[in-house]
Amino acid sequence: MFGLSETAPTAGLVFAQLTRPAAVFWLALAAVAAFALPNTQTLLKTFTLAKAIAGILLLALGLAFMFTQAFNPFLYFQF
């Protein structure tokens, strides 16, 4: 828990996966989206048809990504 034990033999593989350029890029993009972009309340002060259509399209895209994954018996792995 506090790093006092030996590392697992697979620790190098996990580190390699987490530091891939694509993983670092998506992590940086997520950080920008979470902290630099305006929040939903600010974006939806004026609700328009274009925003409603964009929301429905993003929902459909998210569902498509979820349903195209391989089978996994654990629900929380899909999110």
WOPEGI-V203500 format. One record per helix or strand of 3 or more residues. SS is the DSSP state (H for helix, E for strand). FROM is the first residue (numbers start at 1). TO is the last residue. Records with the same first field share a line. If there is no record, write none. Layout:
SS->FROM-TO, FROM-TO
This chain:
H->11-18, 21-35, 40-43, 49-67, 75-78
